[in-house]
Amino acid sequence: LGRSGEAAAQWPPGDTPGIFAYLRAGYPHAEACLAALAGSGARCLIYLVGDAEPLIARYRSPSVVFSTTALDIDSVAAQCDLAVCHSGLGM
């Protein structure tokens, strides 16, 4: 069991760098972060906490996937090239 959750990472397909983001939907700059991630050209796996459905619908794409459950952070950390985090101590 990972420190934040137990769900396995489901990365978008491809061989571009992988970015993991753990964000809070209520954060004032969450949408700017999501727009930057979506435009990065990287494969993005995002765990978005809070009232996330409108943002998920707006930014979901073949290269940007969202998890609706907390992920096994140890596993994700071993798989990602970069992490963007706005989370708690479990991170």
PyMOL commands that set and color helices and strands:
alter all, ss='L'
color gray80, all
select helices_A, chain A and resi 30-38+53-59+73-79
alter helices_A, ss='H'
color red, helices_A
select strands_A, chain A and resi 18-24+43-49+64-67+82-85
alter strands_A, ss='S'
color yellow, strands_A
deselect
rebuild
show_as cartoon
